[in-house]
Amino acid sequence: MFTIQDTELIQLNHQQHQSPLNKVHHHAVLDLPFRSYFLSAVLCSIFALTIWGAFLNGYINISLSQLSPTTWHIHEMLFGFAATVAVGFILTAAQTWTGKASIKGLAVLGFITLWLIVRVCLVASLIAETEVNQSLFLYTAIALQLTWWLGSILVFAKLVLSSKNKRNYIFVPLFIALMLTNISLLILDVNGDKALSLHIARTAVLLFCLLMGVLGGRVIPFFTVSGAKTSAIQQPNWLTPLITTLSLLGILAFFSGYFIQLPFTPAILMIIAGLAHLIRLSYWRTTSTLKISLLWSLHLSYFSLGLGLILLGSSYLFVIESPFYISFSDAIHVITIAAMGLMIFAMMARVSLGHTGRALLPHKFVSWIFLLIFISAITRVLMPMFQHSLLGWNISLSTWLVAASLFLIIYMPVLTKPKRNRI
């Protein structure tokens, strides 16, 4: 009969004789997609914003590529960062939703390798000296990005369809739409249609608003009840379908307005949708979350979603000379930073603890991550309104970089170590 010491020696000997590939396969960072996806996405945002800041301040020149610097910046923040976190979260949550095993190990490694090669190719296209090499890197990146999306969608679709998890079917067409906008904005920009490429990118932001509305509407009330120990949250049954309908109509109106003359402006749909989000938020007992960073951050991000949509709509209605004018570009950063950025960091902070078997008791500095992201949004939006654009951009970049670095310092050990067994 083996003693405990004998068993431990056998296990140690087995680990020492594992092949390198087998060791990689069983590494904790490849245990479900969220770990490597979260870390990779945050690193991507740090790298992309560092390069973008250097470009804005004239330290480097990346304007000679077939891919415009603006499109590269938008693409890496929307799809290198935000979409990567969203897909990582959804593929991880799908295991809970469906009761079926999601990808892990070498499958996760394969997806992350694809993702990394795309990032390298896009950067290489910015610094390549010949048009031939630029085209080679760009179309390689586009092909692999498409492969990454198709693989991710197929994995998720298989999980929800095989389990008949109808409640989450909505994410399949939503991911397909994001994939199409992702690939379209790259191809259009490379082929010289910068204006349509930018329009596609802005449409993608509205698709993310729909995604945040669906996910936020589900998880924020649930997290609030469980985390703040409140009674069950009740809200009118008509609110959720109204928000979803308004969001879809707003996306369709905004997208089609580029090609055809509409008898109305999408502004009214954006404003009503934003107000509907704020009405829904009013039922979620925000005041009970003020001392819980993992909760107030989600409530603040959802408030920013509603406010951002209202400001987007308002950008259509006021002339530049008006004291109430805010440009579409500035308004959209309320959504991309204060809503998307804050919700993403808040969800990563919570999911990283919960899915690694840790108590939902974040590090004392985690609240500073959320505050810095919100400050990043405020400075990016307000300072350009007072003719201090570059200073506002620099402060916004800097606060995001500090917040993202702080996230890595706190959560790198959490996401790279084995899951804890809760007692």
C-alpha positions in Angstrom: 0.0 0.0 0.0 1.3 3.4 -0.9 1.9 6.0 1.8 1.0 9.7 1.2 4.7 10.4 0.7 4.9 7.6 -1.9 1.9 9.1 -3.8 3.5 12.6 -3.8 6.8 11.2 -5.1 4.9 9.3 -7.9 3.0 12.5 -8.9 6.3 14.5 -8.8 8.0 12.0 -11.0 5.1 12.0 -13.4 5.3 15.8 -13.7 9.0 15.7 -14.2 8.7 13.2 -17.1 5.9 15.0 -18.9 6.7 16.3 -22.4 7.0 20.0 -22.8 3.8 20.1 -24.9 1.9 18.2 -22.2 3.1 20.7 -19.6 1.9 23.6 -21.8 -1.4 21.8 -22.3 -2.0 21.6 -18.6 -0.8 25.1 -17.7 -3.2 27.0 -15.5 -3.3 30.0 -17.9 -4.9 27.7 -20.6 -7.6 26.5 -18.2 -10.6 28.0 -20.0 -10.3 31.0 -22.4 -10.8 33.9 -19.9 -7.3 33.7 -18.4 -5.2 34.1 -21.5 -7.7 36.3 -23.3 -7.9 38.8 -20.4 -4.2 39.0 -20.0 -3.6 39.3 -23.8 -6.3 41.9 -24.2 -5.0 44.1 -21.5 -1.4 43.8 -22.8 -2.7 44.7 -26.2 -4.4 47.9 -24.9 -1.1 48.9 -23.2 0.9 48.4 -26.3 -1.6 49.9 -28.7 -2.1 53.1 -26.6 1.6 53.5 -26.1 2.2 53.5 -29.9 -0.8 55.7 -30.4 0.4 58.2 -27.8 3.9 58.3 -29.4 2.3 58.9 -32.8 0.0 61.7 -31.6 2.9 63.5 -29.9 5.1 63.2 -33.0 7.7 60.8 -31.7 7.1 58.1 -34.3 5.6 58.1 -37.8 3.2 55.3 -38.8 1.3 57.2 -41.4 3.0 55.7 -44.5 1.2 52.3 -44.2 -1.7 51.2 -46.4 -3.5 50.9 -43.1 -4.2 54.3 -41.6 -3.0 54.9 -38.0 -6.5 55.9 -36.9 -8.0 52.6 -38.2 -5.2 50.6 -36.5 -5.9 52.4 -33.2 -9.6 51.8 -33.5 -9.2 48.2 -34.6 -6.8 47.3 -31.7 -8.9 48.9 -29.0 -12.3 47.6 -30.4 -11.2 44.1 -31.5 -7.7 43.5 -30.1 -8.9 44.6 -26.6 -12.7 44.7 -26.2 -13.8 41.9 -28.5 -11.0 39.6 -27.1 -12.3 40.1 -23.6 -15.9 39.6 -24.7 -15.2 36.4 -26.6 -13.1 35.1 -23.7 -15.8 35.8 -21.2 -18.6 34.3 -23.4 -16.7 31.1 -24.2 -16.0 30.7 -20.5 -19.5 31.5 -19.4 -20.9 29.1 -22.0 -19.6 26.2 -19.9 -21.8 27.3 -17.0 -24.8 28.2 -19.3 -24.8 24.9 -21.2 -23.3 22.4 -18.7 -20.9 21.3 -21.5 -17.1 21.7 -21.4 -15.7 24.7 -23.2 -12.3 24.8 -24.9 -9.1 24.6 -22.8 -5.4 23.6 -23.2 -4.1 23.3 -26.7 -7.3 24.7 -28.2 -7.0 27.9 -26.2 -3.3 28.0 -27.1 -4.2 27.8 -30.8 -6.7 30.6 -30.6 -4.3 32.8 -28.7 -1.5 32.1 -31.1 -3.8 33.1 -34.0 -4.7 36.3 -32.1 -1.0 37.1 -31.4 0.1 36.6 -35.1 -2.7 39.0 -36.1 -1.3 41.7 -33.7 2.2 41.2 -35.0 1.2 41.3 -38.7 -0.8 44.6 -38.1 2.2 46.2 -36.5 4.6 44.9 -39.1 2.3 46.4 -41.8 2.8 49.8 -40.2 6.6 49.7 -40.4 7.1 47.7 -43.6 9.0 49.8 -46.2 7.4 48.4 -49.4 3.8 48.2 -50.4 4.2 44.5 -51.3 5.3 43.7 -47.7 2.6 45.9 -46.3 -0.1 44.1 -48.3 1.4 40.7 -47.4 1.2 41.5 -43.6 -2.2 43.1 -43.9 -4.0 40.4 -45.8 -2.4 37.7 -43.6 -3.7 39.6 -40.6 -7.2 39.8 -42.1 -7.3 36.1 -43.0 -6.2 35.1 -39.5 -8.5 37.5 -37.8 -11.4 36.0 -39.8 -10.2 32.5 -38.9 -10.1 33.5 -35.2 -13.7 34.8 -35.4 -15.0 31.8 -37.3 -13.4 29.4 -34.9 -14.7 31.3 -31.8 -18.3 31.5 -33.2 -18.3 27.8 -34.2 -17.1 26.7 -30.7 -19.8 28.9 -29.0 -22.5 27.9 -31.5 -21.8 24.2 -30.9 -22.1 24.6 -27.2 -25.4 26.5 -27.2 -27.0 24.6 -30.1 -26.2 21.1 -28.8 -27.6 22.0 -25.4 -30.5 23.9 -26.8 -29.6 26.9 -24.7 -32.0 29.2 -26.6 -31.6 32.1 -24.2 -28.0 32.6 -25.4 -28.6 32.1 -29.2 -28.5 35.9 -29.5 -24.7 35.9 -29.1 -24.2 33.9 -32.3 -25.7 36.6 -34.8 -24.2 39.3 -32.6 -20.7 37.8 -32.9 -21.2 37.3 -36.6 -22.1 41.0 -37.0 -19.0 42.0 -35.0 -16.9 39.7 -37.2 -18.2 41.3 -40.4 -17.6 44.8 -39.1 -14.1 43.8 -38.0 -13.1 42.4 -41.4 -14.9 45.1 -43.4 -13.3 48.1 -41.6 -9.8 46.6 -42.4 -10.5 45.8 -46.0 -12.2 49.1 -46.7 -9.4 51.1 -45.1 -6.6 49.2 -46.9 -8.4 49.8 -50.2 -8.7 53.5 -49.6 -12.3 54.0 -48.4 -11.3 55.6 -45.1 -14.7 57.3 -44.6 -16.8 54.1 -44.9 -14.2 52.2 -42.8 -14.7 54.8 -40.0 -18.5 54.5 -40.4 -18.2 50.7 -40.0 -16.0 51.1 -36.9 -18.7 53.4 -35.3 -21.3 50.8 -36.2 -19.2 48.3 -34.4 -19.3 50.5 -31.3 -23.1 50.5 -31.4 -23.0 46.7 -31.7 -21.0 46.6 -28.5 -23.7 48.8 -26.9 -26.2 46.1 -27.8 -23.8 43.5 -26.3 -23.4 45.5 -23.1 -27.1 46.0 -22.9 -27.8 42.3 -23.1 -25.0 41.2 -20.7 -25.3 44.1 -18.3 -29.1 43.7 -18.1 -28.6 40.1 -17.0 -25.6 40.1 -14.8 -25.6 43.5 -13.0 -28.9 43.0 -11.2 -27.9 39.5 -10.3 -24.5 40.6 -9.0 -26.1 43.4 -7.1 -28.6 41.1 -5.3 -25.9 38.6 -4.4 -23.1 41.1 -3.6 -25.0 43.8 -1.8 -27.4 41.3 -0.1 -30.6 43.1 -1.3 -34.0 41.6 -2.0 -34.7 40.5 -5.6 -34.7 43.3 -8.2 -38.0 43.8 -10.0 -38.3 45.9 -13.2 -41.0 46.4 -15.8 -41.2 43.4 -18.2 -41.4 45.8 -21.2 -38.0 47.5 -20.6 -35.7 44.7 -21.8 -37.4 44.1 -25.2 -37.8 47.8 -25.6 -34.0 48.4 -25.1 -33.1 45.5 -27.4 -35.5 46.8 -30.1 -34.4 50.4 -29.9 -30.7 49.2 -30.0 -31.3 47.1 -33.2 -33.3 49.9 -34.9 -30.6 52.4 -33.9 -27.8 50.3 -35.4 -29.8 49.7 -38.6 -30.7 53.4 -39.0 -27.1 54.6 -38.3 -25.5 52.0 -40.6 -28.0 52.5 -43.5 -27.9 56.3 -43.2 -24.5 56.3 -44.8 -25.9 54.8 -48.0 -29.4 56.1 -48.3 -31.3 59.3 -47.3 -33.4 58.5 -44.3 -36.6 60.4 -43.5 -35.4 60.7 -39.9 -32.1 60.9 -38.0 -30.9 58.1 -35.8 -30.4 60.7 -33.1 -33.9 60.1 -31.6 -33.4 56.4 -31.4 -30.0 56.8 -29.7 -31.5 59.3 -27.2 -34.5 57.1 -26.4 -32.3 54.0 -26.0 -30.0 55.9 -23.7 -32.9 57.1 -21.6 -34.3 53.5 -21.5 -31.0 52.3 -20.1 -31.0 54.9 -17.4 -34.6 54.0 -16.5 -33.6 50.3 -16.2 -30.6 51.3 -14.1 -32.9 53.2 -11.7 -34.4 49.9 -10.6 -31.0 48.3 -9.7 -30.5 49.9 -6.2 -27.2 51.6 -7.1 -26.9 53.2 -3.7 -26.6 49.8 -2.1 -23.4 49.2 -4.1 -21.4 52.4 -3.2 -19.0 50.6 -0.8 -18.5 47.5 -3.1 -16.0 48.3 -5.9 -16.9 45.2 -7.9 -20.5 46.5 -8.1 -20.4 50.3 -8.2 -18.0 50.1 -11.1 -20.6 48.1 -13.1 -23.3 50.5 -12.2 -21.1 53.4 -13.3 -20.3 51.8 -16.6 -24.0 51.1 -17.3 -24.8 54.7 -16.4 -22.1 55.8 -18.9 -23.7 53.6 -21.6 -27.0 55.4 -21.2 -25.3 58.8 -21.0 -23.1 58.0 -24.0 -26.0 57.1 -26.2 -27.8 60.3 -25.2 -24.7 62.4 -26.1 -24.3 60.6 -29.4 -27.8 61.5 -30.3 -27.3 65.1 -29.1 -24.3 65.5 -31.4 -26.7 65.4 -34.3 -29.0 68.1 -32.9 -26.7 71.0 -31.9 -24.5 73.2 -34.1 -20.8 73.7 -33.3 -21.4 77.2 -31.9 -23.9 75.9 -29.4 -22.7 75.7 -25.7 -24.3 72.3 -25.6 -22.5 70.9 -28.6 -20.4 67.8 -28.3 -18.8 66.2 -31.3 -19.7 62.6 -32.3 -16.1 61.6 -31.9 -15.9 62.9 -28.4 -19.3 61.5 -27.4 -18.4 58.1 -28.7 -15.5 58.0 -26.2 -18.0 58.2 -23.4 -19.1 54.8 -24.6 -15.7 53.3 -25.6 -13.9 54.3 -22.4 -16.4 55.0 -19.6 -19.0 52.3 -20.6 -17.0 49.6 -22.5 -13.6 50.1 -20.8 -15.0 50.3 -17.3 -17.4 47.4 -17.7 -14.7 45.3 -19.2 -12.2 45.9 -16.3 -15.0 45.5 -13.7 -16.1 42.2 -15.3 -12.5 40.9 -15.6 -11.8 41.8 -12.0 -14.9 39.8 -10.8 -14.7 36.9 -13.3 -10.9 36.4 -12.6 -11.7 35.9 -8.9 -14.8 33.9 -9.3 -13.6 31.5 -12.0 -10.3 30.8 -10.2 -12.1 29.7 -7.0 -11.3 32.9 -5.0 -13.6 34.9 -2.8 -15.0 38.0 -4.4 -12.8 40.2 -2.2 -10.7 42.3 -4.6 -7.3 43.9 -3.8 -7.7 47.3 -2.1 -6.2 49.0 -5.2 -8.7 47.5 -7.6 -11.1 50.5 -7.0 -8.3 52.7 -8.3 -8.3 50.8 -11.6 -12.0 51.7 -12.1 -11.5 55.4 -11.0 -8.6 55.8 -13.4 -10.6 54.4 -16.3 -13.4 56.8 -15.6 -10.9 59.7 -15.3 -9.5 58.6 -18.7 -13.0 59.0 -20.1 -13.7 62.4 -18.5 -10.4 64.0 -19.7 -10.8 62.5 -23.2 -14.2 63.9 -23.6 -14.2 67.3 -21.8 -10.7 68.7 -22.4 -11.1 68.8 -26.2 -14.3 70.8 -25.7 -12.1 73.5 -24.1 -9.5 73.5 -26.8 -7.0 71.3 -24.9 -7.2 68.2 -27.2 -3.7 67.0 -27.1 -3.4 67.4 -23.3 -6.7 65.7 -22.8 -5.6 62.8 -25.0 -2.3 62.5 -23.2 -3.9 62.4 -19.7 -6.6 60.0 -21.0 -3.9 57.7 -22.4 -1.7 57.9 -19.3 -4.5 57.1 -16.8 -5.6 54.1 -18.9 -2.0 52.8 -19.1 -1.7 53.1 -15.3 -5.0 51.4 -14.7 -4.2 48.6 -17.1 -0.7 48.1 -15.6 -2.2 48.0 -12.1 -4.7 45.3 -13.3 -1.8 43.2 -14.6 0.2 43.6 -11.4 -2.8 42.5 -9.3 -4.3 39.8 -11.6 -1.3 38.2 -13.3 -0.8 35.9 -10.3 -4.5 35.1 -10.1 -4.8 34.3 -13.8 -1.6 32.2 -14.1 -2.0 30.0 -11.0 -4.2 26.9 -10.6 -7.8 27.2 -9.6 -8.4 27.1 -5.8 -10.8 24.6 -4.3 -13.3 26.4 -2.3 -14.0 24.9 1.2 
